[in-house]
Amino acid sequence: MVAQTNDGPLFLLKKLGGLALVIVGCLLTALGMTFEYTNTTAVGLLFLVLGAVLLTLKIVTRNQGNRVG
């Protein structure tokens, strides 16, 4: 099976944006936990959640066309 992406740049933007948010979120969370900065930890966790949501939405919309039945 060959995956087709008709979204073009939007598909890539969601994927890279979600991945970047997860990476930045991990770094900010680790920094906040290390130096006990509550605000930095909260922002890092927020970025982690937003990145995970973007990646999840991308996967769900991609798999809607692959229904077997």
C-alpha positions as a printed Julia matrix, in Angstrom:
69×3 Matrix{Float64}:
   0.0    0.0    0.0
   1.24   3.45  -0.83
   0.33   6.33   1.45
  -1.05   9.34  -0.37
  -0.87  12.81   1.08
  -3.02  15.38  -0.62
  -2.51  17.93   2.14
   0.94  18.98   0.94
   2.59  21.64   3.08
  -0.15  21.55   5.71
   0.56  17.87   6.37
   4.26  18.59   6.84
   3.56  21.63   9.01
   1.36  19.65  11.42
   3.89  16.85  11.63
   6.93  19.05  12.18
   5.03  21.44  14.44
   3.82  18.61  16.65
   7.27  17.08  16.81
   8.88  20.44  17.62
   6.33  21.1   20.37
   7.01  17.7   21.92
  10.78  18.27  21.88
  10.55  21.8   23.29
   8.03  20.6   25.86
  10.39  17.85  27.03
  13.27  20.3   27.34
  11.23  22.91  29.22
   9.74  20.31  31.53
  13.17  18.88  32.34
  14.57  22.36  32.92
  11.65  23.32  35.15
  11.88  20.14  37.18
  15.65  20.44  37.61
  15.63  24.03  38.86
  12.16  23.83  40.47
  10.59  26.48  38.22
   6.87  25.86  38.43
   5.95  28.13  35.5
   8.56  26.59  33.21
   7.36  23.11  34.1
   3.74  24.08  33.39
   4.62  25.61  30.01
   6.68  22.53  29.13
   3.78  20.23  29.98
   1.43  22.42  27.94
   3.75  22.17  24.93
   3.96  18.4   25.38
   0.18  18.08  25.4
  -0.26  20.38  22.39
   2.37  18.5   20.42
   0.78  15.16  21.25
  -2.63  16.47  20.21
  -1.29  17.72  16.86
   0.39  14.41  16.13
  -2.7   12.47  17.18
  -4.99  14.58  14.98
  -2.63  14.07  12.04
  -2.68  10.31  12.51
  -6.46  10.16  12.95
  -7.18  12.23   9.83
  -4.69  10.18   7.82
  -6.28   6.88   8.87
  -9.88   7.89   8.15
  -9.47   6.99   4.48
  -8.02   3.55   5.25
 -11.18   1.88   6.56
 -11.47  -1.81   5.71
 -14.9   -3.28   5.42
